Amino acid sequence: MKKRKHFNWAPYLLILPSLVFLAIFFAWPMFRSLILVFRSEDNILNIRAEPSMSAEVVGQIRQSVQVIVLENLCIPPAENEADKTEIWLLVRGEDADGNTIEGWAIDRRIRVDEEDPTSGTVRRRDLDLREEPGPISPIAGTLPVDTPVEILESDELVTWFRVSGPNDAGEEVTGWARYDFIKIISTAHEQVEALIHRGDSGEWTLQYVHRMITDRDFDDALIITILLMVIILPIQFTLAIVMALVLQSRLRGNTLYLYIFSIPLGTSDLAVGIVWYSVFTQSGYLNSLLNALGLIDHPLIFLSPETKHWMILAVVLAEVWRATSLVMVIVVSGLQAIPLEYLEAAELFGAGLWKRLTNVILPLLKPSLQVALILRTILAFQVFGVVIAISGRGLTTLANEAYRWYNEFRNPHVAGAYALFILMLSMITAIFYLRTVRTQIEEGRR
């Protein structure tokens, strides 16, 4: 009888935590990011048959489309509308002619007396009292600013507007929309004009990607990012290999060299940017040194929009100083994996330092160089703190634009488009390195 083979579950159980980690911290955030970039959640407003969010939808109007407000209605809030309520006050007071008038006003227009909540005064400017609660209800009268009023009643209500406007097909849609989706722009004419301020539903769209590409700073950000990467990476790898060879040569005091070379690893990119800014600023160390040597009569301006080449040089120097040590650590680990017999054999056959470097060391360093290239290129696309600290708005990068759209313009959709573009560039370059910088094992599999 053939013995049944026992299935080994151990590898799958060991990999399960990694799969869970990837699902929670990579796959789900990536999915949400794609939705953020390619779907608009609030650019279409559903127009309702009745003033209720659960009422039948009679049509849809796109965000920023102009509509006409036909009437308003203030009603008690539904269970899911507790945060959308407004407080309307029924007040009584005397107008400029001494006539007593009574009407409704939103609570933010009345300064309520803290000691007597049934009295208050009109704040900021003259107040139009309404016959019914609602911003476009008929006017009952006008109270001058600072007029004392008597508060007769207080109601917590939700305002709805009956609007009329065109949908995407050009057809007229008439129905109800809640006040927080509508922005009134004019009440001077017989009809009240408004805009769809935002929607309550969305659609799949490329508008945020298009907005990123057509952004006036997109080209500059892409060019500066790629230029910095093209300049920085060769310098960093050349210096990192030299530093690693110095450490590998076991010169006297090489442990001290390792500590000195590793100092930048303990500093943040923003701190490095501030330090190098103090070097190149108008009253910085460089101007002070040149002045002390008698080479200049007045301070030179290195960091200004008119001297972008100096700003690029400052960023390059700061990034090279900051991140070369990271590449050096990877190269040193790769050098330590090379058997000494290979180097001794090459030296025995008369190979000089350059031939050993090009024919033995670099080919065997390909796995380490591959990792270092991918890591440094990804970090180069994300360069941000050093650029901000040194140049301010004088230079811009892709990461800088992503931050600007999120923080200054309050548009996470376009910021997400920039972030996705950086991710795509990083993945493309990583695949390129994996295909071009092949190790001997990978070349043997071809």
C-alpha positions as CSV (number, residue, x, y, z in Angstrom):
1,M,0.0,0.0,0.0
2,K,1.4,3.3,-1.0
3,K,2.1,5.6,1.9
4,R,0.2,8.9,1.8
5,K,2.4,11.9,1.5
6,H,2.1,14.3,4.4
7,F,1.5,17.9,3.3
8,N,3.8,20.5,4.9
9,W,1.9,23.5,6.1
10,A,4.8,25.1,7.9
11,P,6.0,27.3,5.0
12,Y,2.5,28.6,4.4
13,L,2.0,29.4,8.1
14,L,5.3,31.2,8.2
15,I,4.5,33.4,5.2
16,L,1.0,34.2,6.5
17,P,2.0,37.1,8.7
18,S,3.9,38.6,5.8
19,L,0.8,38.4,3.6
20,V,-1.4,39.9,6.3
21,F,1.1,42.7,6.7
22,L,1.2,43.4,3.0
23,A,-2.6,43.4,2.7
24,I,-3.0,45.8,5.6
25,F,-0.1,48.2,5.1
26,F,0.4,48.0,1.3
27,A,-2.5,46.6,-0.7
28,W,-5.3,48.4,1.1
29,P,-3.5,51.8,1.2
30,M,-2.7,51.3,-2.5
31,F,-6.3,50.6,-3.3
32,R,-7.5,53.7,-1.4
33,S,-4.8,55.8,-3.1
34,L,-6.0,54.7,-6.6
35,I,-9.6,55.6,-5.6
36,L,-8.4,59.0,-4.4
37,V,-6.6,59.6,-7.7
38,F,-9.1,58.2,-10.2
39,R,-12.5,58.7,-8.5
40,S,-14.2,61.9,-7.6
41,E,-16.3,61.4,-4.5
42,D,-18.2,64.7,-4.5
43,N,-18.5,66.2,-8.0
44,I,-22.0,65.1,-8.8
45,L,-25.1,66.2,-6.7
46,N,-28.2,64.0,-6.6
47,I,-31.3,66.1,-6.9
48,R,-34.1,64.7,-4.8
49,A,-37.9,64.6,-5.3
50,E,-38.5,65.6,-1.7
51,P,-36.4,67.4,0.9
52,S,-34.8,64.3,2.4
53,M,-31.6,62.4,1.7
54,S,-33.6,59.2,1.4
55,A,-36.0,60.6,-1.2
56,E,-36.0,59.5,-4.8
57,V,-33.3,60.9,-7.1
58,V,-34.9,62.8,-10.0
59,G,-31.6,63.9,-11.6
60,Q,-28.0,64.8,-11.2
61,I,-26.1,68.1,-11.6
62,R,-22.4,68.4,-11.8
63,Q,-20.3,70.5,-9.3
64,S,-19.8,74.2,-10.1
65,V,-22.8,74.3,-12.4
66,Q,-25.0,77.4,-11.9
67,V,-28.6,76.8,-10.8
68,I,-31.6,78.8,-9.8
69,V,-33.0,78.5,-6.3
70,L,-36.8,78.5,-6.5
71,E,-37.6,78.3,-2.8
72,N,-36.2,77.2,0.6
73,L,-37.6,75.0,3.3
74,C,-36.3,74.6,6.9
75,I,-37.4,71.3,8.5
76,P,-36.3,69.3,11.6
77,P,-33.2,67.2,11.0
78,A,-33.3,63.5,10.2
79,E,-31.3,61.1,12.4
80,N,-28.3,61.2,10.1
81,E,-28.3,65.0,9.8
82,A,-27.5,66.1,13.4
83,D,-24.3,67.8,12.2
84,K,-26.1,69.7,9.4
85,T,-28.5,71.7,11.6
86,E,-28.7,75.5,11.9
87,I,-30.3,77.4,14.8
88,W,-32.9,79.9,13.7
89,L,-34.2,82.5,16.1
90,L,-37.5,84.2,16.1
91,V,-36.7,87.8,17.3
92,R,-38.5,91.1,17.7
93,G,-37.0,94.6,17.6
94,E,-37.4,98.1,16.2
95,D,-36.2,99.1,12.8
96,A,-34.6,102.5,11.9
97,D,-38.1,104.2,11.8
98,G,-39.0,102.9,15.2
99,N,-41.5,100.3,13.9
100,T,-41.6,97.0,15.8
101,I,-40.9,94.1,13.5
102,E,-40.7,90.4,14.1
103,G,-39.0,87.7,12.0
104,W,-36.5,84.9,11.8
105,A,-32.7,85.2,11.8
106,I,-29.8,82.7,11.9
107,D,-28.2,82.5,15.3
108,R,-24.8,83.7,14.2
109,R,-26.3,87.1,13.3
110,I,-27.5,87.7,16.9
111,R,-25.2,88.4,19.9
112,V,-27.1,86.6,22.7
113,D,-26.8,88.1,26.2
114,E,-25.0,85.6,28.4
115,E,-27.0,86.5,31.5
116,D,-30.4,86.7,29.7
117,P,-30.7,84.3,26.8
118,T,-34.0,85.8,25.8
119,S,-32.4,89.1,24.7
120,G,-29.5,90.1,22.4
121,T,-28.3,92.5,19.8
122,V,-27.7,92.5,16.0
123,R,-24.1,91.9,15.2
124,R,-21.8,92.9,12.4
125,R,-24.2,94.6,9.9
126,D,-27.9,95.4,9.3
127,L,-30.0,92.3,9.6
128,D,-32.8,91.3,7.2
129,L,-35.5,89.4,9.2
130,R,-37.3,86.6,7.3
131,E,-40.9,85.8,7.5
132,E,-40.0,82.1,7.7
133,P,-36.7,80.3,8.6
134,G,-34.5,80.2,5.5
135,P,-32.0,82.4,3.8
136,I,-34.2,83.3,0.8
137,S,-37.6,83.6,2.6
138,P,-39.5,86.8,2.1
139,I,-38.0,89.7,4.1
140,A,-40.2,90.9,7.1
141,G,-38.1,94.0,7.8
142,T,-34.5,95.2,8.5
143,L,-32.9,95.8,11.9
144,P,-29.9,98.1,12.1
145,V,-26.6,96.8,13.5
146,D,-26.4,96.8,17.4
147,T,-30.2,96.9,17.7
148,P,-31.5,95.3,20.9
149,V,-33.8,92.4,20.1
150,E,-36.1,90.0,22.1
151,I,-35.6,86.3,21.3
152,L,-39.1,84.7,21.2
153,E,-38.3,81.2,19.9
154,S,-35.4,79.0,18.9
155,D,-35.5,76.1,16.4
156,E,-32.8,73.7,15.3
157,L,-33.5,73.1,11.6
158,V,-32.0,71.8,8.3
159,T,-32.3,74.1,5.3
160,W,-33.3,72.6,1.9
161,F,-33.4,74.4,-1.4
162,R,-35.6,73.6,-4.4
163,V,-33.3,74.2,-7.3
164,S,-33.4,74.1,-11.1
165,G,-30.4,73.6,-13.4
166,P,-29.0,71.6,-16.3
167,N,-27.6,68.1,-16.2
168,D,-24.7,66.8,-18.4
169,A,-27.2,66.2,-21.2
170,G,-28.4,69.8,-21.1
171,E,-31.8,68.8,-19.7
172,E,-33.4,70.9,-17.0
173,V,-33.5,69.1,-13.6
174,T,-35.7,70.5,-10.8
175,G,-35.7,69.1,-7.2
176,W,-34.4,69.5,-3.7
177,A,-30.9,69.8,-2.4
178,R,-29.6,70.4,1.1
179,Y,-28.1,73.8,1.9
180,D,-24.5,72.6,2.4
181,F,-24.3,71.5,-1.2
182,I,-25.4,74.9,-2.5
183,K,-23.6,78.2,-2.6
184,I,-25.8,81.3,-3.2
185,I,-24.0,83.8,-5.4
186,S,-26.6,86.4,-6.1
187,T,-29.9,87.5,-4.7
188,A,-30.0,90.9,-6.4
189,H,-32.3,89.9,-9.2
190,E,-35.8,88.5,-9.2
191,Q,-34.4,85.0,-9.1
192,V,-31.8,83.7,-6.7
193,E,-28.7,82.4,-8.4
194,A,-26.4,79.7,-6.9
195,L,-23.7,77.2,-7.7
196,I,-23.4,73.5,-6.9
197,H,-20.7,73.8,-4.2
198,R,-20.0,70.1,-4.0
199,G,-21.8,66.8,-4.6
200,D,-22.8,63.7,-2.7
201,S,-21.7,61.1,-5.2
202,G,-18.8,60.7,-7.6
203,E,-17.5,59.0,-10.8
204,W,-14.3,57.5,-12.2
205,T,-12.3,60.3,-13.8
206,L,-8.9,61.3,-15.1
207,Q,-9.4,65.0,-14.3
208,Y,-7.0,64.9,-11.4
209,V,-4.2,63.3,-13.5
210,H,-5.0,65.9,-16.2
211,R,-4.8,68.7,-13.6
212,M,-1.4,67.4,-12.5
213,I,0.0,67.2,-16.0
214,T,-1.3,70.7,-16.9
215,D,-0.1,72.2,-13.7
216,R,2.3,75.0,-14.5
217,D,5.0,73.6,-12.1
218,F,4.7,70.0,-13.3
219,D,7.4,70.3,-16.0
220,D,9.8,72.1,-13.7
221,A,9.3,69.6,-10.9
222,L,9.9,66.6,-13.2
223,I,13.0,68.2,-14.8
224,I,14.6,69.2,-11.5
225,T,13.9,65.8,-10.0
226,I,15.4,63.9,-12.9
227,L,18.3,66.3,-13.1
228,L,19.2,65.9,-9.4
229,M,19.0,62.1,-9.8
230,V,21.2,62.1,-12.8
231,I,23.8,64.3,-11.1
232,I,23.7,62.9,-7.6
233,L,23.7,59.1,-8.3
234,P,27.0,58.8,-10.2
235,I,28.8,61.0,-7.7
236,Q,27.4,59.1,-4.7
237,F,28.3,55.7,-6.1
238,T,31.8,56.7,-7.1
239,L,32.4,58.2,-3.6
240,A,30.7,55.2,-1.9
241,I,32.9,52.7,-3.7
242,V,36.1,54.7,-2.9
243,M,35.1,54.9,0.7
244,A,34.3,51.2,0.9
245,L,37.7,50.3,-0.7
246,V,39.4,52.5,1.8
247,L,37.7,50.7,4.7
248,Q,38.4,47.3,3.0
249,S,42.1,48.0,2.6
250,R,42.4,47.9,6.4
251,L,44.5,51.0,6.6
252,R,45.7,52.1,10.0
253,G,42.8,53.8,11.7
254,N,40.1,52.5,9.3
255,T,37.7,52.1,12.2
256,L,37.9,55.9,12.7
257,Y,37.2,56.4,9.0
258,L,34.1,54.2,9.3
259,Y,32.8,56.4,12.2
260,I,33.5,59.6,10.2
261,F,31.9,58.3,7.0
262,S,28.8,57.2,9.0
263,I,28.1,60.5,10.6
264,P,25.5,61.6,8.0
265,L,23.5,58.5,8.7
266,G,22.4,60.0,12.0
267,T,21.1,63.3,10.6
268,S,17.7,64.0,9.0
269,D,17.3,65.4,5.5
270,L,15.8,68.6,6.9
271,A,18.6,69.2,9.3
272,V,21.1,68.6,6.5
273,G,19.3,71.1,4.3
274,I,19.4,73.7,7.1
275,V,23.1,73.2,7.6
276,W,23.9,73.6,3.9
277,Y,21.6,76.6,3.7
278,S,23.8,78.2,6.4
279,V,26.8,77.5,4.1
280,F,25.4,79.2,1.0
281,T,23.2,81.9,2.5
282,Q,24.2,85.6,2.0
283,S,25.7,85.8,5.5
284,G,26.8,82.1,5.5
285,Y,30.1,80.3,5.9
286,L,31.0,80.4,2.2
287,N,30.7,84.2,1.9
288,S,32.5,84.6,5.2
289,L,35.4,82.4,3.9
290,L,35.6,84.2,0.5
291,N,35.6,87.6,2.3
292,A,38.3,86.5,4.7
293,L,40.5,85.4,1.8
294,G,40.0,88.7,0.1
295,L,38.3,87.1,-2.9
296,I,35.1,89.2,-2.7
297,D,34.2,92.7,-1.6
298,H,30.6,92.1,-0.9
299,P,28.5,88.9,-0.2
300,L,27.4,86.9,-3.2
301,I,23.8,85.8,-3.5
302,F,23.8,82.1,-4.2
303,L,20.3,81.1,-3.3
304,S,17.8,83.1,-5.4
305,P,15.4,82.4,-8.3
306,E,18.0,84.1,-10.6
307,T,20.8,81.7,-9.6
308,K,19.1,78.3,-9.9
309,H,22.4,76.7,-10.9
310,W,23.8,77.6,-7.4
311,M,20.7,76.2,-5.7
312,I,21.0,73.0,-7.7
313,L,24.7,72.8,-6.7
314,A,23.8,73.3,-3.0
315,V,21.1,70.6,-3.1
316,V,23.5,68.2,-4.9
317,L,26.3,68.8,-2.3
318,A,23.8,68.4,0.6
319,E,22.3,65.1,-0.8
320,V,25.8,63.7,-1.7
321,W,27.0,64.5,1.9
322,R,23.8,63.1,3.4
323,A,23.1,59.9,1.5
324,T,26.5,58.6,0.3
325,S,27.1,56.8,3.6
326,L,24.0,54.7,3.0
327,V,25.4,53.5,-0.4
328,M,28.8,53.0,1.3
329,V,27.3,50.6,3.9
330,I,25.7,48.5,1.2
331,V,28.9,48.4,-0.8
332,V,31.0,47.5,2.2
333,S,28.7,44.6,3.0
334,G,29.1,43.4,-0.6
335,L,32.9,43.7,-0.5
336,Q,33.0,41.6,2.7
337,A,31.1,38.8,0.8
338,I,33.8,38.6,-1.9
339,P,36.3,35.8,-1.1
340,L,39.8,37.1,-0.6
341,E,41.1,34.2,-2.7
342,Y,39.7,36.0,-5.8
343,L,41.5,39.2,-5.1
344,E,44.7,37.4,-4.2
345,A,44.6,35.4,-7.4
346,A,44.1,38.5,-9.5
347,E,47.0,40.2,-7.7
348,L,49.1,37.1,-8.3
349,F,48.5,37.2,-12.0
350,G,49.7,40.8,-12.1
351,A,46.4,42.7,-12.1
352,G,46.7,46.2,-10.8
353,L,44.2,48.0,-8.7
354,W,42.1,49.3,-11.6
355,K,42.0,45.8,-13.3
356,R,41.0,44.2,-10.0
357,L,38.3,46.8,-9.6
358,T,36.8,46.5,-13.1
359,N,37.3,42.7,-13.6
360,V,36.8,41.3,-10.2
361,I,35.3,43.6,-7.6
362,L,32.6,45.4,-9.6
363,P,31.3,42.2,-11.3
364,L,31.0,40.5,-7.9
365,L,29.4,43.7,-6.4
366,K,26.5,43.6,-8.8
367,P,24.0,42.3,-6.3
368,S,24.9,45.0,-3.8
369,L,25.0,47.7,-6.5
370,Q,21.6,46.6,-7.7
371,V,20.1,47.0,-4.3
372,A,21.8,50.3,-3.7
373,L,20.7,51.7,-7.1
374,I,17.1,50.8,-6.5
375,L,17.1,52.2,-3.0
376,R,18.9,55.5,-3.9
377,T,16.8,56.1,-7.0
378,I,13.6,55.7,-5.1
379,L,14.8,58.1,-2.4
380,A,16.0,60.5,-5.1
381,F,12.5,60.7,-6.6
382,Q,11.3,61.5,-3.0
383,V,13.8,64.3,-2.3
384,F,12.0,67.0,-0.4
385,G,13.3,68.2,2.9
386,V,16.8,69.3,1.6
387,V,15.2,71.1,-1.4
388,I,12.7,73.0,0.8
389,A,15.3,74.0,3.4
390,I,17.8,75.3,0.8
391,S,15.7,76.8,-1.9
392,G,12.2,77.4,-0.5
393,R,10.1,77.9,-3.5
394,G,13.1,78.6,-5.7
395,L,13.3,75.0,-6.8
396,T,10.5,72.4,-6.9
397,T,10.4,68.7,-7.1
398,L,7.7,66.1,-7.6
399,A,7.5,65.4,-3.8
400,N,7.4,69.2,-3.2
401,E,4.4,69.5,-5.5
402,A,2.6,66.7,-3.9
403,Y,3.0,68.4,-0.5
404,R,2.0,71.8,-1.9
405,W,-1.2,70.4,-3.4
406,Y,-2.1,68.6,-0.2
407,N,-1.2,71.3,2.3
408,E,-1.6,74.6,0.5
409,F,-4.3,73.9,-2.1
410,R,-6.2,71.3,0.1
411,N,-6.6,69.0,-2.9
412,P,-5.6,65.4,-1.9
413,H,-6.7,64.1,-5.3
414,V,-4.0,66.0,-7.2
415,A,-1.5,65.3,-4.4
416,G,-2.3,61.6,-4.8
417,A,-1.8,61.9,-8.5
418,Y,1.7,63.2,-7.9
419,A,2.4,60.5,-5.3
420,L,1.2,57.8,-7.8
421,F,3.4,59.3,-10.5
422,I,6.5,59.1,-8.2
423,L,5.6,55.5,-7.5
424,M,5.4,54.7,-11.2
425,L,8.7,56.3,-11.9
426,S,10.3,54.4,-9.0
427,M,8.9,51.1,-10.2
428,I,10.0,51.7,-13.8
429,T,13.6,52.5,-12.7
430,A,13.6,49.5,-10.4
431,I,12.6,47.2,-13.2
432,F,15.2,48.8,-15.4
433,Y,17.9,48.2,-12.9
434,L,16.8,44.6,-12.4
435,R,16.9,44.0,-16.1
436,T,20.3,45.7,-16.8
437,V,22.4,45.3,-13.7
438,R,22.2,41.5,-13.7
439,T,24.2,39.3,-11.4
440,Q,26.1,36.3,-12.7
441,I,23.4,33.9,-11.5
442,E,20.7,35.9,-13.3
443,E,22.8,36.0,-16.5
444,G,23.3,32.3,-16.3
445,R,19.5,31.7,-16.3
446,R,19.0,33.6,-19.5
